[in-house]
Amino acid sequence: MKKFYAFLLMAAVAAGAMAQDFVSDGTGTVYTFNSLSQIEGTGVTLQDDGSYLVAADFTISEGDVLQMDNNAIIKMANGVRIYINGDADFAPADTAVVTRDAEDSNPKGFWMMGDNGNANLKNVTFEYVGVTFGGVNSSLHADNCTFTLYNGKMNSSGALGFNASCDNNIVENCYFIENTLNAIGNGATNPVGIIIRNCLFWHNTTDNRNKPQINLTVGGDYDVLIADNEVIGGQFTMSGGIALSNMMGLAHTGTNIVENNYIADNRYGITTIGSVDAIIRNNSMVDNHYETNPNNGGSCISIYDSSSSSNIYIEGNLMEGGFWGITIVTGAPNVNLGKTEDPEAEDYNPGNNIFVNNGFDGAYYDVYNNGTCDVWAQGNTWNVEIQDEASIEEVVYHQVDDPSKGLVIFMPPHQETPSAVEELNAQQADGLYYNLMGMPSETPAAPGIYIHNGKKILVK
């Protein structure tokens, strides 16, 4: 019986300690770590070296603001999490650093989950800690920030994780370096609207888990743009480059675009999983083959859709050094990687994808259609010396190889643009000239660049 009362006493002490965590009063106050260090019970203290130690959790209530002091160094103790239900104004003029207080500490980081709280993160380095964000009327803007060495102790969504649906999020000019989990992610049931542009993703998922560096659930009316980034893997066998997924079958009307990215040295380049509509264009994917079994990965682009409801548009990508170029793993999604017959058609796609040395065990696989869908794949440059039907057939797996699969329609391949001299000769041969608007003319145009919407145009 005495042991039981002793247990109750300890529980009461623990509850009392938890109850003492500082909670702001929500009256519109702007707090800084310096001002918090002057308030008893916040757990924030100013150290002799000028840094601020955060030894206990505290909460900034809705209506209040937590502001980052310029040139501040914030050291968080083991297990500490800072809750921000109001606004986070982390935009010092020069810089600021948030890190752990000791080598054996595993702080959690910032939990920004207020429904009406926005976050402005700029010029801040987050080291060993994560940032979790989300809220109905909230948005996050991160610019010129570094997220590095996140320890994965707060959530599994990533160094910058979204735990609730929200829109108008922007992550730009940021660095994600050697985080134990993926860099940016969200949960399977909470799609977000986000722009990720001009960022460097370097060797993330150092724990080598099945998590790509950018791992986004898409759905609803949220738009996603992933553009102009470098996504460089650490040659980990489980971590891919970029994934767009809809594993819960969420309804979706938003636009998802992945363009102008350089993606290298990952388990795979880009994957879509579930019912996803996406535009994938002008990306360079190089050496994304760090998977021990080619049957489990190594694609430059992989499409998995058992619901057969995806619409995937693929144009102008370089795909080099993977086990596979493009794989349709299952189902019958609508995949368009080149449809050149009618330049005026809504589904026109010039193709312009380039396949270089994607294969293994002495065989090359530019497109592997394991689904039942027919795939338009015209206007592309294939990994064969002669771009003719017989040669291209050797690097495409489809209905010709297995009658249960869909057909890949790959003829005609990419046609080289004629030179100005060749085009002038062609004009003279058919007795017609064309002006800069593509309209017939009685006199030849000056030599220059050929073609616009299928018409012969010579631009000086």
C-alpha positions as CSV (number, residue, x, y, z in Angstrom):
1,M,0.0,0.0,0.0
2,K,2.8,2.4,0.8
3,K,4.3,1.7,-2.6
4,F,1.0,2.6,-4.2
5,Y,0.8,6.0,-2.3
6,A,4.4,6.7,-3.2
7,F,3.5,6.1,-6.9
8,L,0.6,8.5,-6.6
9,L,2.9,11.1,-5.0
10,M,5.4,10.9,-7.9
11,A,2.6,11.1,-10.5
12,A,1.3,14.2,-8.8
13,V,4.7,15.8,-8.7
14,A,5.2,15.0,-12.4
15,A,1.8,16.5,-13.3
16,G,2.6,19.6,-11.3
17,A,5.8,20.0,-13.2
18,M,4.0,19.6,-16.5
19,A,1.4,22.2,-15.4
20,Q,4.2,24.7,-14.8
21,D,5.2,24.8,-18.5
22,F,4.9,28.4,-19.6
23,V,1.8,29.3,-21.7
24,S,1.5,32.9,-23.1
25,D,-1.8,34.7,-22.4
26,G,-2.8,35.3,-26.1
27,T,-3.2,39.1,-25.8
28,G,-1.1,40.0,-28.9
29,T,2.3,40.0,-27.2
30,V,5.4,39.7,-29.2
31,Y,7.9,37.5,-27.4
32,T,11.6,37.0,-28.2
33,F,14.0,34.5,-26.6
34,N,15.6,37.4,-24.9
35,S,12.3,38.6,-23.3
36,L,11.4,35.0,-22.4
37,S,14.7,34.7,-20.6
38,Q,13.5,37.5,-18.3
39,I,10.2,35.8,-17.4
40,E,10.3,33.4,-14.6
41,G,9.1,29.8,-15.4
42,T,9.6,29.9,-19.2
43,G,12.6,27.6,-19.1
44,V,14.6,30.0,-21.2
45,T,17.8,31.3,-19.7
46,L,20.6,33.6,-21.1
47,Q,23.9,31.8,-20.9
48,D,27.4,33.3,-20.3
49,D,28.3,32.8,-24.0
50,G,25.3,34.8,-25.1
51,S,23.2,31.9,-26.2
52,Y,19.8,31.0,-24.9
53,L,19.1,27.6,-23.3
54,V,15.6,26.3,-23.6
55,A,15.3,23.7,-20.8
56,A,11.6,23.1,-20.8
57,D,8.6,23.1,-23.2
58,F,6.6,26.3,-23.5
59,T,3.6,27.4,-25.5
60,I,3.0,30.6,-27.5
61,S,-0.8,31.0,-27.7
62,E,-2.9,32.0,-30.6
63,G,-2.8,35.7,-31.1
64,D,0.8,36.0,-29.8
65,V,4.1,36.0,-31.7
66,L,7.4,34.3,-31.1
67,Q,10.1,36.4,-32.8
68,M,13.7,35.3,-33.4
69,D,16.4,37.6,-32.2
70,N,19.0,38.7,-34.7
71,N,22.2,36.6,-34.5
72,A,20.6,34.5,-31.7
73,I,21.9,31.1,-30.8
74,I,19.1,28.9,-29.3
75,K,20.2,25.7,-27.6
76,M,17.4,23.2,-26.9
77,A,17.7,20.5,-24.2
78,N,16.9,16.8,-24.6
79,G,13.2,16.2,-25.5
80,V,12.2,19.8,-25.5
81,R,9.5,21.0,-27.9
82,I,8.3,24.6,-28.4
83,Y,4.6,24.9,-29.2
84,I,3.6,27.9,-31.4
85,N,-0.2,28.3,-31.9
86,G,0.3,31.9,-32.9
87,D,2.7,33.3,-35.4
88,A,6.4,32.5,-35.8
89,D,8.4,35.5,-36.9
90,F,11.8,33.8,-37.5
91,A,13.3,36.3,-39.9
92,P,16.4,37.9,-38.4
93,A,18.2,40.5,-40.5
94,D,21.4,38.5,-40.5
95,T,21.2,35.0,-39.1
96,A,20.2,32.8,-36.2
97,V,20.9,29.2,-35.2
98,V,18.8,26.7,-33.3
99,T,20.7,23.6,-32.2
100,R,21.0,21.1,-29.3
101,D,22.5,21.9,-26.0
102,A,24.8,18.9,-25.8
103,E,26.1,16.1,-28.0
104,D,23.8,13.5,-26.2
105,S,20.7,15.7,-26.4
106,N,17.8,14.9,-28.7
107,P,15.5,18.0,-28.7
108,K,12.3,17.8,-30.7
109,G,12.0,21.3,-32.1
110,F,9.1,23.5,-33.1
111,W,5.4,22.4,-33.2
112,M,3.6,25.1,-35.2
113,M,0.1,23.7,-35.5
114,G,-2.2,26.7,-34.8
115,D,-5.2,27.0,-37.1
116,N,-4.6,30.7,-37.4
117,G,-0.8,30.9,-37.0
118,N,1.6,31.7,-39.8
119,A,5.3,31.1,-40.0
120,N,7.9,33.3,-41.6
121,L,11.3,31.5,-41.5
122,K,14.2,33.3,-43.1
123,N,18.0,33.2,-42.5
124,V,17.7,30.6,-39.8
125,T,19.7,27.3,-39.4
126,F,17.8,24.5,-37.7
127,E,20.3,21.9,-36.5
128,Y,19.3,18.6,-34.9
129,V,15.7,19.9,-34.5
130,G,12.6,19.7,-36.7
131,V,9.8,22.0,-37.7
132,T,6.3,20.6,-37.8
133,F,3.6,22.9,-39.3
134,G,-0.1,22.9,-40.2
135,G,-3.4,24.5,-39.6
136,V,-6.6,25.4,-41.5
137,N,-5.9,29.0,-42.1
138,S,-2.1,28.9,-41.8
139,S,0.7,29.1,-44.2
140,L,4.5,28.8,-44.0
141,H,7.2,30.7,-45.9
142,A,10.8,29.5,-45.6
143,D,13.5,31.4,-47.4
144,N,17.3,31.0,-47.2
145,C,17.0,28.6,-44.2
146,T,19.1,25.4,-43.5
147,F,17.6,22.3,-42.1
148,T,20.3,19.8,-41.2
149,L,20.9,16.7,-39.0
150,Y,17.3,16.5,-37.9
151,N,17.1,13.6,-35.4
152,G,13.6,12.4,-36.2
153,K,12.4,12.7,-32.6
154,M,9.4,14.9,-33.2
155,N,7.7,13.2,-36.2
156,S,8.4,11.0,-39.1
157,S,7.2,13.5,-41.8
158,G,10.6,15.1,-42.2
159,A,12.9,17.9,-41.1
160,L,10.1,20.2,-42.3
161,G,6.9,18.2,-41.8
162,F,3.3,19.1,-42.4
163,N,0.9,17.4,-40.0
164,A,-2.3,19.1,-41.2
165,S,-3.6,20.4,-44.5
166,C,-2.9,24.0,-45.3
167,D,-2.3,26.1,-48.4
168,N,0.0,28.8,-49.8
169,N,3.2,27.3,-48.4
170,I,6.5,28.3,-50.0
171,V,9.9,26.8,-49.4
172,E,12.6,28.6,-51.5
173,N,16.4,29.0,-51.5
174,C,16.7,26.6,-48.7
175,Y,19.2,23.8,-47.8
176,F,18.3,20.4,-46.5
177,I,21.5,18.6,-45.5
178,E,22.0,15.1,-44.1
179,N,18.8,14.8,-42.1
180,T,18.2,11.4,-40.6
181,L,14.7,11.3,-42.3
182,N,13.4,12.9,-45.4
183,A,13.7,16.6,-45.9
184,I,10.1,17.7,-46.6
185,G,6.9,15.5,-46.1
186,N,3.4,15.3,-45.0
187,G,0.9,12.7,-43.8
188,A,-1.1,10.3,-45.9
189,T,-4.4,12.0,-45.1
190,N,-3.4,15.7,-45.1
191,P,-2.4,17.1,-48.6
192,V,-0.9,20.5,-48.7
193,G,-0.5,23.3,-51.2
194,I,3.1,24.1,-51.5
195,I,5.8,25.6,-53.8
196,I,9.3,24.1,-53.4
197,R,11.8,25.9,-55.6
198,N,15.5,26.7,-55.9
199,C,16.5,24.5,-52.9
200,L,19.3,22.0,-52.4
201,F,18.5,18.6,-51.0
202,W,21.7,16.8,-50.1
203,H,22.1,13.3,-48.7
204,N,18.9,13.2,-46.7
205,T,17.4,10.1,-45.0
206,T,20.8,9.1,-43.6
207,D,19.0,6.4,-41.6
208,N,18.4,4.8,-45.0
209,R,14.6,4.3,-44.5
210,N,12.0,3.9,-47.3
211,K,11.5,7.7,-47.5
212,P,12.3,9.9,-50.5
213,Q,14.0,13.3,-49.9
214,I,10.7,15.1,-50.9
215,N,7.7,13.0,-49.9
216,L,4.3,14.7,-50.6
217,T,0.8,13.5,-50.4
218,V,-1.3,15.3,-53.0
219,G,-5.1,15.7,-53.2
220,G,-8.0,18.1,-52.8
221,D,-7.7,21.4,-54.6
222,Y,-4.2,22.0,-53.4
223,D,-1.5,22.8,-56.0
224,V,2.0,21.5,-55.8
225,L,5.0,22.9,-57.6
226,I,8.5,21.4,-57.2
227,A,10.9,23.4,-59.5
228,D,14.5,24.3,-60.0
229,N,15.9,22.2,-57.2
230,E,18.9,19.9,-56.8
231,V,18.0,16.6,-55.2
232,I,21.3,14.7,-54.6
233,G,21.1,11.4,-52.8
234,G,23.8,9.8,-50.6
235,Q,23.6,6.6,-52.7
236,F,21.3,5.1,-50.0
237,T,19.6,1.9,-51.1
238,M,16.2,2.9,-49.6
239,S,15.8,6.6,-50.2
240,G,14.4,8.0,-53.4
241,G,14.4,11.5,-54.9
242,I,10.8,12.9,-55.2
243,A,7.5,11.1,-54.5
244,L,4.0,12.3,-55.1
245,S,1.5,9.9,-53.6
246,N,-2.2,9.5,-53.0
247,M,-2.4,6.3,-51.1
248,M,-5.8,7.0,-49.5
249,G,-7.5,7.7,-52.8
250,L,-8.3,11.3,-52.0
251,A,-10.3,13.3,-54.5
252,H,-8.1,15.8,-56.3
253,T,-8.5,18.8,-58.6
254,G,-5.2,20.5,-57.9
255,T,-2.3,20.8,-60.3
256,N,1.0,18.9,-59.5
257,I,4.1,20.0,-61.4
258,V,7.7,18.7,-61.1
259,E,10.0,20.6,-63.5
260,N,13.5,21.8,-64.1
261,N,15.0,19.7,-61.2
262,Y,18.4,18.0,-61.2
263,I,18.0,14.6,-59.4
264,A,20.9,12.3,-59.0
265,D,22.3,9.4,-56.9
266,N,19.1,8.3,-55.3
267,R,17.3,5.0,-55.2
268,Y,15.0,6.3,-57.9
269,G,14.3,9.7,-59.4
270,I,10.6,10.5,-59.4
271,T,7.7,8.3,-58.5
272,T,3.9,8.7,-58.4
273,I,1.8,6.3,-56.2
274,G,-1.9,6.0,-56.4
275,S,-4.3,8.3,-58.2
276,V,-2.1,11.3,-59.1
277,D,-2.3,13.9,-61.9
278,A,1.1,15.3,-62.6
279,I,3.2,17.2,-65.1
280,I,6.8,16.0,-65.1
281,R,8.9,18.1,-67.5
282,N,12.5,19.3,-68.2
283,N,14.1,17.4,-65.3
284,S,17.5,15.8,-65.4
285,M,17.6,12.4,-63.7
286,V,21.1,10.9,-63.5
287,D,22.3,7.7,-61.8
288,N,19.3,7.1,-59.7
289,H,19.9,3.3,-59.4
290,Y,21.0,2.8,-55.8
291,E,18.7,-0.1,-55.2
292,T,20.0,-3.6,-54.5
293,N,17.3,-5.3,-56.5
294,P,16.2,-3.8,-59.9
295,N,12.7,-5.3,-59.4
296,N,12.2,-2.9,-56.4
297,G,13.5,0.4,-57.7
298,G,16.0,2.2,-59.8
299,S,13.6,3.9,-62.2
300,C,14.1,7.5,-63.4
301,I,10.3,7.8,-63.3
302,S,8.0,5.2,-61.8
303,I,4.2,5.2,-62.0
304,Y,2.2,3.0,-59.7
305,D,-1.6,3.3,-59.9
306,S,-3.8,0.3,-59.3
307,S,-6.8,2.6,-59.5
308,S,-6.0,3.4,-63.2
309,S,-7.1,7.0,-62.7
310,S,-3.8,8.9,-62.9
311,N,-3.0,11.4,-65.7
312,I,0.8,11.7,-66.1
313,Y,2.3,14.1,-68.7
314,I,6.0,13.6,-69.2
315,E,8.0,16.0,-71.5
316,G,11.6,17.1,-72.1
317,N,13.3,15.0,-69.4
318,L,16.8,13.6,-69.5
319,M,16.8,10.1,-68.0
320,E,20.2,8.6,-67.7
321,G,22.0,5.8,-65.8
322,G,18.9,4.2,-64.0
323,F,18.0,0.6,-64.1
324,W,14.9,1.7,-65.9
325,G,13.9,4.8,-67.8
326,I,10.2,4.9,-67.2
327,T,8.2,2.1,-65.5
328,I,4.4,1.8,-65.4
329,V,4.3,-0.7,-62.6
330,T,0.6,-1.6,-62.5
331,G,-2.9,-0.5,-63.5
332,A,-3.9,1.6,-66.6
333,P,-3.1,5.2,-65.9
334,N,-3.2,7.7,-68.7
335,V,0.5,8.3,-69.5
336,N,1.5,10.7,-72.2
337,L,5.2,11.0,-72.8
338,G,4.9,12.2,-76.4
339,K,1.9,12.6,-78.7
340,T,3.0,14.6,-81.8
341,E,0.3,13.8,-84.4
342,D,-1.8,16.9,-84.0
343,P,-0.1,20.1,-82.6
344,E,-3.5,21.6,-82.1
345,A,-4.9,18.7,-80.0
346,E,-5.4,19.2,-76.2
347,D,-3.2,16.2,-75.5
348,Y,-0.4,17.3,-77.8
349,N,3.0,16.6,-76.3
350,P,6.2,17.1,-78.3
351,G,8.0,14.4,-76.3
352,N,11.6,15.5,-76.3
353,N,12.5,13.0,-73.6
354,I,16.0,11.6,-73.8
355,F,16.9,8.1,-72.6
356,V,20.6,7.3,-72.0
357,N,21.9,3.9,-70.7
358,N,19.1,2.9,-68.5
359,G,19.4,-0.8,-67.8
360,F,21.2,-3.7,-66.1
361,D,22.7,-7.1,-66.8
362,G,23.5,-6.1,-70.4
363,A,20.0,-5.1,-71.3
364,Y,18.5,-1.6,-71.7
365,Y,15.0,-0.5,-70.7
366,D,13.9,2.9,-71.8
367,V,10.2,2.3,-71.1
368,Y,8.8,-0.8,-69.3
369,N,5.0,-1.0,-69.5
370,N,3.9,-3.5,-67.0
371,G,0.4,-2.0,-67.0
372,T,-2.5,-2.5,-69.3
373,C,-2.6,1.0,-70.6
374,D,-1.5,2.1,-74.0
375,V,1.2,4.7,-73.7
376,W,1.9,7.5,-76.2
377,A,5.7,8.0,-76.5
378,Q,6.3,9.8,-79.7
379,G,9.0,12.5,-80.3
380,N,11.6,11.1,-78.0
381,T,15.3,10.2,-78.4
382,W,15.9,6.6,-77.5
383,N,19.0,4.8,-76.3
384,V,19.7,3.3,-79.7
385,E,22.1,4.3,-82.4
386,I,19.6,4.3,-85.2
387,Q,16.2,5.9,-84.3
388,D,14.1,3.4,-86.2
389,E,11.2,1.1,-85.2
390,A,13.2,-2.1,-85.1
391,S,16.0,-0.6,-82.9
392,I,13.6,1.2,-80.5
393,E,11.6,-2.0,-80.0
394,E,14.7,-3.5,-78.4
395,V,14.6,-0.9,-75.5
396,V,10.8,-0.9,-74.9
397,Y,8.8,-3.6,-73.1
398,H,5.1,-3.7,-73.9
399,Q,2.3,-5.6,-75.7
400,V,4.7,-6.9,-78.3
401,D,6.6,-8.7,-75.6
402,D,3.5,-9.7,-73.5
403,P,0.0,-9.6,-75.0
404,S,-1.5,-8.8,-71.6
405,K,0.3,-5.4,-71.4
406,G,-0.5,-2.1,-73.1
407,L,1.1,-0.9,-76.2
408,V,3.8,1.8,-76.3
409,I,3.4,4.0,-79.4
410,F,6.9,5.3,-80.0
411,M,7.0,6.1,-83.7
412,P,7.9,8.6,-84.9
413,P,10.9,9.4,-82.7
414,H,12.4,12.9,-82.2
415,Q,13.2,14.6,-85.4
416,E,16.3,16.8,-85.6
417,T,15.5,20.4,-86.4
418,P,16.5,21.2,-90.0
419,S,19.2,23.7,-90.5
420,A,18.3,27.1,-92.0
421,V,19.8,26.1,-95.3
422,E,17.9,22.9,-95.3
423,E,14.7,24.7,-94.6
424,L,15.2,27.3,-97.3
425,N,15.8,24.4,-99.7
426,A,12.6,22.8,-98.5
427,Q,10.7,26.0,-99.0
428,Q,11.9,26.4,-102.5
429,A,11.2,22.8,-103.3
430,D,7.5,23.1,-102.4
431,G,7.3,26.6,-104.0
432,L,6.3,28.3,-100.8
433,Y,7.9,30.7,-98.3
434,Y,6.7,31.6,-94.8
435,N,7.0,34.8,-92.9
436,L,7.7,35.2,-89.2
437,M,4.0,34.6,-88.4
438,G,4.1,31.3,-90.2
439,M,1.9,32.6,-93.0
440,P,2.7,32.0,-96.7
441,S,4.9,34.7,-98.3
442,E,6.1,35.4,-101.8
443,T,9.7,36.0,-100.6
444,P,11.9,33.9,-98.4
445,A,12.5,34.8,-94.8
446,A,16.0,35.3,-93.4
447,P,17.8,32.1,-92.2
448,G,17.4,31.3,-88.5
449,I,15.5,28.9,-86.2
450,Y,12.9,26.5,-87.5
451,I,9.5,25.5,-86.4
452,H,6.5,26.7,-84.4
453,N,3.3,24.7,-84.1
454,G,4.3,22.6,-87.0
455,K,4.7,25.5,-89.4
456,K,7.8,26.5,-91.2
457,I,9.1,29.7,-89.6
458,L,12.6,31.2,-90.0
459,V,13.5,33.7,-87.3
460,K,16.5,36.0,-87.8
